[in-house]
Each structure stands twice: as structure tokens, then as C-alpha cells.
Amino acid sequence: MNGHESAKFRIFASIPFCTMAEVNYTEDNIRTLEGVEHIRLRPGMYIGKLGDGSHSDDGIYVLIKEVIDNSIDEFRMNAGKTIDVKVKDGKVQVRDFGRGIPLGKIVDCVSILNTGGKYDSEAFQKSVGLNGVGTKAVNALSWKFSAQSFRDGKTRRIEFKQGKLISDTDVIDADASAQNGTLIEFEPDYSKGLFENYAFREDIIETMMRNYSYLNTGLTIHYNGKKFNSKNGLLDLLSENLQKDQIDPLYPIIHIKGHDIEIALTHTEQNGEDYYSFVNGQYTIQGGTHQAAYREALGKTIKEFFNKNQELADIRNGIVGAIAINVQEPVFESQTKVKLGSREMAPEKDGVVSISVNKFVNDFVKQELDNFLHKHPEVVDVMSKKIQDSEKERKAIDVVRNKTLTKRASLNNPKLRDCRVHYNTNHEQREESSIFITEGNSASGSITKSRNAATQAVFSLRGKPQNAFQSNPKRIYENEELSLLHSALNVDESLENLRYNKVIIATDADVDGMHIRMLLVTYFLLYCPDLIREGHVYILQTPLFRVRNKKVTKYCYSDEERIAALNSISDPEITRFKGLGEISPDEFTVFIGKDIRLEPVTLGQDTHDVKKMLEFYMGNNTQDRQDFVIENLRIESEDLH
């Protein structure tokens, strides 16, 4: 019985037994959550995951973004050209010099849901926040929160604690030097279940400030003594990011601005495509309708310009691009606003539907990029050569790939012990279909004997797979072991054909096992990234220790669990598992059954760091990596008692 199951057992054991008919269901059971109470109860609906600040998509950064978004909207209404941001000791302060929240409505604007000025399109044109939730979520999820508005020589300051009003100065005369605008201060709530042990990362916040400056030329942001502004918008964004990643553009960045749209692009020697997209100054990390339209328009426009039978994949290979558009009343797919869902530039008004996002982007790119290419033959020559090189490389890989597919078709997969139920069928158990990728015959033997043959397949590796980051695609496709793994997954044509819902990496919890995990994850990121993006890849967690006596056996997955088990069992005997091969098939049945522990392999929302991450961990920078390991090395005690 795992922790979750035992918790359930304790809950149900404390409830007196009764039949369903005996359970009361009255008016007292109906509850309406007042004000921001629902936000505290279900924070994930409003800010995504909570996190501790180690990742850019953690909730504490969403809180900062929600406050700054309001200040950005003021700037976009030509009210205030400077925003001051300070973050120190876990506390945030944001001061803008816009119009200031109307003093009589300041309490409502920061504490009552569905209240705000952005429902009125006359007061806010093309703003990011439209649903009256952002600042309320910050208030609700803060240990302390205050808002102070300055308007025409008057000011009002209010303070909250965990979303509840505790102080209100009412309207008073402001200091003579105070400029109009709004001051927001907050400290994320560190209570249990919210932002426990959080810490802000300077580099993540700096990236956020930099992106705000790229998208709002003329705006200056002061953050902890540093100044952020941009004169050239997306041109600065691409050039600075390419320089940071030490990637040279093949030709000068193409930068074109129009009414409500701005684009930038270049080709590089890198494979694949990389895009930055924004809506109304909001960084849409997961893209959306505008990014999809931009990608499609780039391929079509360049193909029509060259008037050749070129593959779109060859045309776009190596492109690094950025797009920013302004949309009246944008529709995002979540409160965190990381993906645009709008298909129209504006809602229907007076019976007339405005231009679609796809047509707006396509028409602009087709006209402006085509004009640019006609005027810059030096860019055309470089672009043409890059497309030809991509085509040659793709065709060479296709030859190897087709030979590999032909070879696979004539052979059984000797590495695979398949299951009967597959994910790409209509079987009622398709969601349970999984494949364990194991290290060596001993581990695969134990899992094969203890698995559920209906839904659990096993693929056995022979040693360490090839490093996909340091090998060219031709070598990877020629590698028999990785080729057979790819065949087992059945994702050559499309992820829709995936045979297993869960791809589970099952390796020893030692240095070699960790290395194999990294090699496999690297392979998936480079050759089937959607496996990870769509949440199909997992790491199998197996126990490090077994603590038992003649009556009780407990399996421990961490030192904390080991210590707790030792304290709860009399005369314990402890065994340390050094590898999966040491675990008997009977015991493995417990670890891969209903109580299986899986750790999902996830890709952070900001996917532009993937290449840098792979370069650091899987590239040739041996000394840098060695210094990092030495600096972060922890010596764990070998004393099991």
C-alpha cells in the first residue's frame, strides 16, 4: 500500500460505516466560494503549477507577470513610459506611471473577480488581460499584498493578507512629488500547499524583463538596478538570443514591421525550426494560431518566390523566427496566457466578422517578405543554398531510413517482448499500454517475468545507446539498436501511430543508469520530441532499500523513507538494491503493478533552452561539465543505520 492509498485508508477508516441512503445531502452541503477563496482552493486553474521558482513556468513568476501586464497595458495606452520593478528577499514591488487605478474602485479591482477596466475596449485597446482575474489571483495567493494608486494629487493604499482586506487609508492627499500611476507590492504565500520554500531566480526574471522591452519599444524597465529597453524590437530579440547561444545567422536578420504585426527571421546552420511569438506584448511560449500561421506563411511565401518544387521542411529547416501581433480582445487557451486560441482578429461586430488571424498573418508575410526578397538578392543566394543543403541532407537520410524500414519489415524485433494491447487501437485498455526500456538482460528478465503481458511490453538495451547529440542523423538511423526501438514505438510516420501510451525508462539508479537515461531522453528530444511534449515518457522509480523483519516488509524509495521505516520496525533487516537485476521477479510485480511509481519527463514551457541544455550535458564541453559536477557534488553517507 503506497502513501496515497494508506492516506485514503486512514480517511475512510475514520468515517462511521453507513449506507448510501443514510448520507445526508441538504442545503448545508451547498457552498458558494466568496471573492478570491476559489483561487486559493484551486490555484492551478489561475497560475498553472505552483513550483518553487526553479523553472520559468513556476507560479511565482506568473504572479509577477500578471502585475507587470497591467503596467504594460498602461504603456500601450500611452500612459507612462517607465516601469520600476524590485525583487528582494522573496518580495516584489512594481511601480508604473500610468493613469492609476480609479481610487474609488481600487478595492474592487484587486479583490473581486470579473471586475476591471479592460472589459471596456475604449479604456484599454488590445490589452493582454481581459478577464478580470490576474491581479486578484496575485492578491489571493500572497501572504501580504498591497496596492496604492496615485491620481491627480490624491492617493489611496490598501493592504491584504492572504486575500483578505486588513487596511485601507481611504483617499488622502498624495506627496507633492508623487506621479500618477500604481504601486503593487506582494509576497507569495509560503503556507503549506502553496509556495513552500520558493526562491526567485534572477536570470528568469531578467529574461522576462528583456522580452517585455523587445515587445514594447520606447518602454524602459528598471529591474534591481538594471535597465532594459529596446530600439529595434524583434530584431534585437533574435540578434541577442543568437549571440547568447553562439549561433551565427547565415544572412542579416530580416525585420519587417506593419500595423499590428512585426516579424523577424533568418536561417542558421542548425537543424529544425525555432520560433518566438507574442500577442499584445505577451510572450506566448506555447505558440498558438498566430505562430502556426506565421510558420505556414513563411514556407509558402519562400516556396512561391523560388517557384521550385521544394519541400516545406527543407525551406524551414534552420529558420529562427519571431512574430508579434496585436489582437482586439485576444482569446488565450488558459489564464496563464501562454497559447493564443483566437482565430479572428476581433469578435463579430455589427454583423461583420473581421479578418482571421491566419489570413492577416499570411497576407502580410506574403506581401512584405516577397518584396524584401526581390530587393535583396544577396539574401536570396544564401537562403537558396541553405535550402539546397537541407534537401541534400534530407534525401541522404531518407535513403538510409528507407533501407532501415525495409530491413525492419523483414525481421522480427529481437529486442522486444511485446504486449497484446496497444495504444493505437480502440481497445478499452489502450491507455494502460506501456513499454519498459531496460538496461541489460538481467533487468529485462525480471520485468518480463513479472509484467502484465496484456498491457506491458519490454525492450532490452545492450549497454549504452549512441549519443544522438554527437552523431549525425545518418549514423543514428543506421544504428540497429535505436532503429529497433524506433520501430517498436511505431512513430516513423506520426505520433498518432504510437503503440504504447507510456514509454518507461527503467535503468539502475547508479551513474551508468543515469547516463543511459540521459542518452535516451536526448534521443527522444532530437528524433521524436513530441513523445516528451505530449507526456508519454517516464522514469521508473524503483526502491533503493528494503527494510523488514519477520512480520513486516517496507520498500523505501529515498533516505527519508528508509529512516522512517527503520524507526517504525523493530529489529529491522535492511537491504540496499544496487541494480534492477538484484530485484526478484516476485518483488518486481509490486513495483510495476497498481502501485507503480513513475516520474514524468517534462519539457519546460520555454523550449528555447533545450539546445543549450543538450550542448552542456551531452556535448563536448568536458571541462565545463566537470567543473559543474565538482561544484555541485554532494557526498552522501554510506551508513545505512
C-alpha positions in Angstrom: 0.0 0.0 0.0 1.6 3.3 -1.1 1.4 6.6 0.7 -1.7 7.8 -1.3 -3.5 4.5 -0.7 -2.7 4.5 3.0 -3.9 8.1 3.3 -7.2 7.1 1.6 -7.5 4.2 4.0 -7.0 6.4 7.1 -9.6 8.8 5.8 -12.2 6.1 5.2 -11.4 4.3 8.4 -12.3 7.5 10.4 -15.8 7.7 8.8 -18.6 5.7 10.6 -20.0 3.0 8.3 -23.3 3.9 6.7 -25.3 3.0 3.6 -25.6 5.5 0.7 -29.2 6.2 1.8 -28.0 7.3 5.2 -25.7 10.1 3.9 -27.3 13.5 4.4 -27.4 15.9 1.4 -29.0 19.1 2.4 -28.8 22.9 1.7 -25.9 23.0 4.2 -23.8 21.0 1.7 -24.2 23.7 -1.0 -21.4 26.1 -0.7 -20.6 29.3 -2.6 -16.9 30.4 -2.5 -16.8 34.2 -1.9 -14.3 36.6 -3.5 -10.9 35.1 -4.1 -11.5 32.0 -2.0 -11.8 29.8 -5.1 -8.4 31.0 -6.3 -6.7 29.8 -3.1 -8.6 26.5 -3.3 -7.7 25.8 -6.9 -4.6 27.9 -7.7 -3.6 25.7 -10.7 -6.6 27.0 -12.6 -5.3 30.5 -12.5 -1.5 30.3 -12.5 -0.6 26.8 -13.7 1.7 24.8 -11.5 2.9 26.2 -8.2 6.6 25.2 -8.2 9.5 26.5 -6.1 10.9 29.0 -8.6 13.4 26.7 -10.2 11.6 26.8 -13.6 10.4 29.7 -15.7 6.8 28.4 -15.7 6.5 28.2 -11.9 3.6 30.1 -10.4 5.7 32.8 -8.6 6.8 34.2 -12.0 3.2 34.1 -13.2 2.3 36.4 -10.2 5.0 38.9 -11.3 3.8 38.7 -14.9 0.2 39.4 -14.0 1.1 42.6 -12.2 3.5 43.8 -14.9 1.0 43.0 -17.6 -1.3 45.7 -16.1 1.6 48.2 -16.2 2.4 47.2 -19.8 -1.3 47.8 -20.8 -0.9 51.4 -19.4 2.2 51.9 -21.5 0.3 50.6 -24.6 -2.4 53.2 -23.9 0.4 55.9 -24.0 0.3 56.4 -20.2 3.7 56.1 -18.7 7.0 55.1 -20.4 8.8 53.7 -17.3 8.2 50.7 -15.0 10.2 50.1 -11.9 10.5 46.5 -10.6 12.3 45.4 -7.5 12.6 41.8 -6.2 14.4 41.3 -2.9 14.1 38.7 -0.1 11.1 37.0 -1.8 9.1 40.2 -2.1 8.1 42.0 -5.3 7.4 45.7 -5.9 6.1 47.1 -9.2 5.6 50.8 -9.8 4.2 52.2 -13.1 3.5 55.7 -14.1 0.3 55.2 -15.9 -3.2 56.6 -15.1 -3.5 54.9 -11.8 -6.5 52.7 -10.7 -9.6 54.9 -10.1 -9.4 55.5 -6.3 -13.0 54.6 -5.6 -12.7 51.2 -7.2 -9.2 50.1 -6.1 -10.5 47.5 -3.6 -12.9 46.0 -6.2 -10.1 45.9 -8.9 -7.7 43.8 -6.8 -10.1 41.6 -4.9 -13.4 41.0 -6.7 -13.4 38.6 -9.6 -14.6 39.7 -13.0 -14.0 43.3 -12.1 -11.8 45.6 -14.1 -11.5 48.3 -16.8 -10.5 46.0 -19.6 -14.0 44.9 -20.3 -14.3 48.4 -21.7 -12.5 48.4 -25.1 -12.5 52.2 -25.1 -10.4 52.4 -21.9 -8.0 49.6 -22.9 -7.2 48.8 -26.6 -5.5 45.5 -27.4 -4.5 44.7 -23.8 -3.3 41.3 -22.5 -5.6 40.9 -19.5 -9.3 40.8 -20.3 -11.0 38.5 -17.8 -10.6 40.5 -14.5 -8.6 37.7 -12.8 -4.9 38.5 -12.9 -4.3 40.9 -10.0 -6.9 39.1 -7.9 -5.0 35.9 -8.3 -1.8 37.6 -7.1 -3.7 39.1 -4.1 -5.3 35.7 -3.2 -2.1 33.8 -3.4 0.1 36.3 -1.5 1.0 36.2 2.2 0.8 40.0 2.0 -0.4 42.2 -0.8 -0.8 46.0 -1.1 -2.0 48.3 -3.9 -1.6 52.1 -3.9 -2.9 54.3 -6.6 -1.9 57.9 -7.4 -4.3 60.1 -9.3 -4.2 63.9 -9.7 -2.6 64.7 -6.3 -4.7 62.1 -4.4 -3.8 58.6 -3.3 -5.3 55.5 -1.6 -3.4 52.5 -0.2 -5.0 49.2 0.7 -3.4 46.1 2.2 -4.4 42.4 2.3 -3.3 39.3 3.9 -4.0 36.0 2.1 -6.6 37.8 0.1 -8.4 39.5 3.0 -8.5 43.3 3.4 -6.7 44.4 6.6 -6.0 48.1 6.0 -7.4 51.0 3.9 -6.1 54.6 4.1 -9.1 55.8 2.1 -8.5 58.8 -0.2 -5.8 61.2 1.1 -3.6 63.9 -0.4 -0.5 62.5 -2.1 3.0 63.7 -1.7 3.6 66.7 -4.0 6.3 64.8 -5.9 4.2 61.7 -6.5 3.4 61.0 -10.1 0.2 59.3 -11.3 0.3 55.5 -11.5 0.0 52.4 -9.4 2.3 50.7 -6.9 1.8 47.0 -6.2 3.7 45.1 -3.6 3.3 41.4 -2.7 5.0 38.4 -1.1 3.9 35.0 -2.4 2.2 32.9 0.3 4.6 30.4 1.7 1.9 28.5 3.6 1.8 24.7 3.3 0.3 23.7 0.0 1.2 26.9 -1.8 4.7 28.4 -2.4 6.7 26.5 0.2 10.4 27.0 0.1 10.2 29.2 -3.0 13.0 31.4 -4.3 13.1 33.8 -7.3 15.8 33.2 -9.9 17.4 36.4 -11.2 18.0 35.0 -14.7 14.4 34.0 -15.2 13.1 37.5 -14.2 15.7 39.2 -16.3 14.6 37.2 -19.4 11.0 38.2 -18.6 12.0 41.9 -18.4 14.0 41.7 -21.6 11.1 40.2 -23.5 8.8 42.9 -22.3 11.3 45.5 -23.6 11.6 43.8 -27.0 7.8 43.9 -27.5 7.3 47.5 -26.3 9.9 49.8 -28.0 10.0 53.0 -26.2 9.4 51.4 -22.8 12.1 51.4 -20.1 12.1 48.9 -17.3 14.3 49.3 -14.3 14.8 46.0 -12.5 17.0 45.7 -9.4 19.3 48.4 -10.7 19.4 47.1 -14.3 17.9 48.9 -17.3 16.0 47.2 -20.1 14.9 48.9 -23.2 14.9 48.1 -27.0 15.0 50.3 -30.0 14.6 47.6 -32.6 12.1 45.2 -31.1 12.2 41.7 -32.6 15.4 42.4 -34.4 17.1 42.9 -31.0 15.4 39.8 -29.6 16.7 37.5 -32.4 20.2 39.0 -32.6 20.8 38.9 -28.8 19.5 35.4 -28.4 21.5 34.1 -31.3 24.6 35.8 -29.9 23.9 34.3 -26.5 23.6 30.8 -27.9 26.7 31.4 -30.1 24.8 30.8 -33.3 25.7 32.8 -36.4 22.9 33.9 -38.8 23.5 32.9 -42.4 22.3 36.3 -43.5 21.4 39.6 -41.8 18.1 39.2 -39.8 15.1 40.2 -41.9 13.0 42.6 -39.8 9.6 43.9 -41.0 7.0 46.0 -39.1 3.4 46.7 -40.1 0.2 47.8 -38.4 -0.5 45.4 -35.6 2.2 43.0 -36.7 6.0 42.7 -36.6 8.2 39.8 -37.8 11.9 38.8 -37.9 13.7 35.8 -39.3 16.9 34.3 -40.5 18.4 30.9 -41.4 21.1 29.2 -39.4 23.2 26.1 -39.8 21.1 24.4 -37.1 18.5 21.8 -38.0 14.9 22.2 -37.1 12.9 25.4 -36.5 12.7 27.8 -33.6 10.1 30.5 -33.1 9.3 33.2 -30.6 5.8 34.5 -30.6 3.9 37.3 -28.9 0.4 38.7 -28.6 -0.3 42.2 -27.3 3.2 42.2 -25.7 2.5 38.8 -24.1 5.1 36.0 -24.7 3.1 33.1 -25.9 5.6 30.4 -25.1 3.4 27.6 -26.4 2.6 29.4 -29.6 -1.0 29.3 -30.9 -2.9 30.3 -34.0 -0.6 33.2 -34.9 2.6 31.2 -34.7 1.1 28.4 -36.7 0.0 30.9 -39.4 3.5 32.5 -39.4 5.2 29.2 -39.9 2.9 28.2 -42.7 3.2 31.6 -44.4 7.0 31.6 -44.3 7.2 28.2 -46.1 4.6 29.1 -48.7 6.0 32.6 -49.5 9.6 31.4 -49.9 8.5 28.4 -52.0 6.4 30.6 -54.3 9.3 33.1 -54.6 11.7 30.4 -55.8 9.0 28.8 -57.9 10.5 25.4 -57.5 9.2 22.0 -56.2 10.8 22.4 -52.8 9.7 20.6 -49.6 8.4 23.0 -46.9 10.5 21.1 -44.4 13.7 21.9 -46.4 12.6 25.6 -46.7 12.0 26.0 -43.0 14.9 23.9 -41.8 17.3 26.1 -39.8 14.8 29.1 -39.5 14.9 31.1 -36.4 11.9 33.5 -36.4 9.8 35.8 -34.3 6.3 37.3 -34.6 4.3 39.8 -32.6 0.7 40.7 -33.3 -1.9 42.9 -31.7 -5.4 41.5 -31.4 -8.5 43.1 -30.2 -9.8 41.1 -27.2 -7.5 38.1 -27.6 -8.7 34.6 -26.5 -6.0 32.6 -24.8 -6.3 28.9 -24.0 -5.6 29.3 -20.3 -5.4 32.0 -17.6 -1.6 31.9 -17.9 -1.9 33.2 -21.5 0.9 31.1 -23.0 -1.0 30.0 -26.1 -3.3 32.1 -28.3 -6.6 30.5 -29.2 -8.1 33.4 -31.2 -8.9 32.6 -34.8 -10.3 36.1 -35.6 -8.5 39.4 -35.2 -11.6 40.7 -33.4 -15.1 39.3 -32.5 -18.1 39.8 -34.7 -19.5 43.4 -34.6 -22.5 44.8 -36.4 -22.8 41.6 -38.4 -19.3 41.9 -39.9 -16.6 39.4 -39.0 -13.1 40.8 -39.1 -10.1 39.2 -40.9 -8.9 35.8 -39.5 -5.6 35.6 -37.7 -4.4 33.1 -40.4 -5.3 35.4 -43.3 -3.9 38.5 -41.6 -0.5 36.9 -40.9 -0.4 35.1 -44.3 -1.3 38.3 -46.3 1.3 40.4 -44.5 4.1 37.8 -44.8 3.3 37.1 -48.5 3.5 40.7 -49.5 6.2 42.1 -47.3 8.6 39.1 -47.3 8.2 38.6 -51.1 9.0 42.3 -51.6 12.1 42.0 -49.3 13.4 39.0 -51.2 13.0 40.8 -54.6 15.1 43.8 -53.2 17.9 41.7 -51.6 19.4 39.2 -54.0 22.4 38.7 -51.6 20.0 37.2 -49.0 18.2 35.1 -51.7 21.5 33.5 -52.7 22.4 32.4 -49.2 18.8 31.3 -48.5 18.7 29.2 -51.7 22.0 27.4 -50.8 20.7 26.6 -47.3 17.5 25.1 -48.7 19.5 23.1 -51.2 21.8 21.8 -48.5 18.9 20.8 -46.3 17.3 19.0 -49.3 20.5 17.0 -49.9 20.8 16.1 -46.3 17.2 15.0 -46.0 17.4 12.9 -49.2 20.5 11.1 -47.9 18.8 10.4 -44.6 15.7 9.2 -46.4 17.8 6.6 -48.3 19.2 5.3 -45.1 15.8 5.5 -43.4 14.0 3.6 -46.2 16.6 0.9 -46.1 16.2 0.6 -42.4 12.4 0.4 -42.7 12.7 -2.3 -45.4 15.1 -4.3 -43.2 12.8 -3.9 -40.2 9.8 -5.2 -42.2 11.7 -8.4 -42.9 12.7 -9.1 -39.4 11.1 -9.7 -36.0 12.2 -7.3 -33.3 14.6 -9.4 -31.2 14.8 -6.7 -28.5 11.1 -6.5 -27.9 8.9 -8.6 -25.7 5.6 -7.2 -26.9 2.2 -6.9 -25.1 -1.2 -7.7 -26.6 -2.9 -4.3 -26.1 -1.6 -1.3 -28.0 -2.3 2.5 -27.7 -3.0 2.9 -31.4 -6.1 0.7 -31.2 -9.6 1.1 -29.9 -9.1 -1.4 -27.1 -10.7 -0.4 -23.8 -7.3 -0.8 -22.0 -5.3 1.2 -24.6 -4.5 3.9 -22.0 -2.7 1.3 -19.9 -0.4 0.2 -22.7 3.2 0.7 -21.8 6.8 -0.3 -22.7 9.7 -0.6 -20.3 13.1 0.2 -21.8 15.6 -1.8 -19.7 19.3 -2.0 -19.3 20.7 -5.5 -19.9 19.3 -9.0 -19.8 19.1 -9.4 -16.0 16.8 -6.4 -15.6 14.7 -7.2 -18.6 14.4 -10.8 -17.4 12.9 -9.8 -14.1 10.5 -7.3 -15.6 9.5 -9.8 -18.4 8.6 -12.5 -15.8 6.7 -10.1 -13.5 4.9 -7.9 -16.1 1.3 -7.9 -17.2 1.7 -9.4 -20.7 -1.6 -7.8 -21.8 -0.5 -4.2 -21.4 3.2 -4.1 -20.6 5.9 -4.6 -23.2 9.7 -4.8 -22.5 12.5 -3.6 -24.8 16.1 -4.6 -23.8 19.1 -2.4 -24.5 22.6 -3.9 -24.9 24.8 -1.4 -23.0 24.6 2.3 -23.6 22.9 3.6 -26.7 24.6 6.0 -29.0 24.8 9.7 -28.1 22.3 11.2 -30.5 23.6 14.8 -29.9 27.1 14.0 -31.0 26.1 11.8 -34.0 24.7 13.0 -37.4 21.2 11.8 -38.4 22.6 9.3 -40.9 24.5 7.4 -38.1 21.5 7.4 -35.8 19.3 5.9 -38.5 21.9 3.3 -39.2 22.2 2.4 -35.5 20.5 -1.0 -35.2 19.5 -0.7 -31.5 17.9 2.8 -31.8 16.4 1.8 -35.1 14.7 -1.2 -33.4 13.5 1.0 -30.5 12.0 3.5 -33.0 10.3 0.6 -34.8 8.9 -0.8 -31.5 7.3 2.7 -30.8 6.0 2.9 -34.4 6.4 6.7 -34.7 8.1 6.8 -38.1 5.1 8.4 -39.8 3.2 10.1 -37.0 2.8 10.2 -33.2 -0.8 9.1 -33.9 0.6 5.6 -34.6 2.4 5.3 -31.2 1.9 1.8 -29.9 2.4 2.5 -26.1 0.8 5.3 -24.1 3.7 5.2 -21.6 7.3 4.9 -22.6 9.1 4.0 -19.4 12.8 4.2 -19.0 13.8 1.5 -16.4 17.5 1.8 -15.5 19.6 1.3 -12.4 19.8 4.3 -10.1 23.6 4.5 -10.4 25.9 6.5 -12.6 25.7 4.2 -15.6 21.9 4.1 -15.3 21.6 7.8 -15.1 23.8 8.2 -18.2 21.6 5.8 -20.1 18.5 7.8 -19.1 20.2 11.0 -20.4 21.1 9.3 -23.7 17.6 8.0 -24.2 16.0 11.4 -23.3 18.4 13.1 -25.7 17.4 10.7 -28.5 13.7 11.4 -27.9 14.3 15.2 -27.8 16.1 15.2 -31.1 14.2 12.5 -33.1 10.8 12.4 -31.5 10.3 15.4 -29.3 6.5 15.1 -29.3 6.8 11.9 -27.3 8.0 14.2 -24.4 5.9 17.2 -25.3 2.7 15.1 -25.2 3.7 13.5 -21.9 4.4 9.9 -22.9 7.9 9.4 -21.4 8.5 8.4 -17.8 11.3 7.3 -15.5 10.5 4.1 -13.4 11.2 4.7 -9.7 12.3 1.5 -8.0 13.1 1.2 -4.3 16.7 1.8 -3.1 16.2 -0.1 0.2 14.1 -3.0 1.6 13.5 -2.8 5.4 11.9 -5.8 7.0 11.5 -8.1 9.9 9.7 -11.4 10.2 6.3 -9.7 10.1 6.6 -6.5 8.0 8.4 -5.6 4.8 8.7 -2.0 3.6 10.3 -0.8 0.4 11.9 2.6 0.5 12.5 5.0 -2.4 14.5 7.6 -0.5 16.7 8.1 2.6 13.7 9.8 4.3 11.5 6.7 3.7 14.4 4.4 4.9 14.8 6.3 8.2 11.0 6.3 8.7 10.9 2.6 8.1 13.8 1.9 10.5 12.0 3.9 13.2 8.7 2.0 12.7 10.0 -1.6 12.6 11.6 -3.5 15.5 14.7 -5.5 14.8 14.9 -4.5 11.2 17.0 -6.1 8.5 18.0 -3.7 5.7 18.9 -4.5 2.1 20.2 -2.0 -0.4 19.3 -2.6 -4.0 22.2 -1.7 -6.2 20.6 -2.6 -9.5 17.3 -3.8 -11.1 18.8 -7.2 -11.7 19.0 -7.7 -7.9 15.3 -7.4 -7.5 13.4 -10.7 -7.8 10.5 -11.1 -10.3 8.1 -11.6 -7.4 9.2 -8.3 -5.9 9.1 -6.6 -9.3 5.4 -7.4 -9.5 4.9 -5.0 -6.7 6.9 -2.2 -8.3 5.3 -2.3 -11.8 1.7 -3.1 -10.7 -1.0 -0.8 -9.4 1.4 1.0 -7.1 3.9 1.7 -9.8 5.8 5.0 -9.2 6.6 6.9 -12.4 8.3 10.3 -12.7 7.2 12.1 -15.9 9.9 13.5 -18.2 8.6 17.0 -19.0 9.8 19.8 -21.2 9.6 23.3 -19.7 7.4 25.8 -21.3 10.4 27.8 -22.6 11.7 25.2 -25.1 14.5 27.5 -26.4 16.8 26.3 -23.6 16.7 22.7 -24.9 19.6 23.1 -27.3 21.7 24.8 -24.7 20.9 22.1 -22.2 21.8 19.3 -24.6 25.0 21.0 -25.6 26.1 21.3 -21.9 25.2 17.8 -20.8 25.7 15.8 -24.0 28.2 17.9 -26.0 32.0 18.1 -25.9 32.4 20.8 -23.2 34.1 18.3 -20.9 35.8 20.8 -18.6 32.7 23.0 -18.1 30.7 19.9 -17.2 33.4 18.6 -14.9 33.6 21.9 -13.1 29.8 22.0 -12.7 29.8 18.4 -11.2 32.6 19.2 -8.8 30.9 22.4 -7.7 27.6 20.7 -7.1 28.9 17.4 -5.8 27.2 16.1 -2.6 28.7 13.3 -0.6 26.0 11.0 0.8 26.6 8.9 3.9 27.1 5.2 3.4 25.8 4.5 6.9 22.5 2.7 6.4 21.6 2.9 10.1 
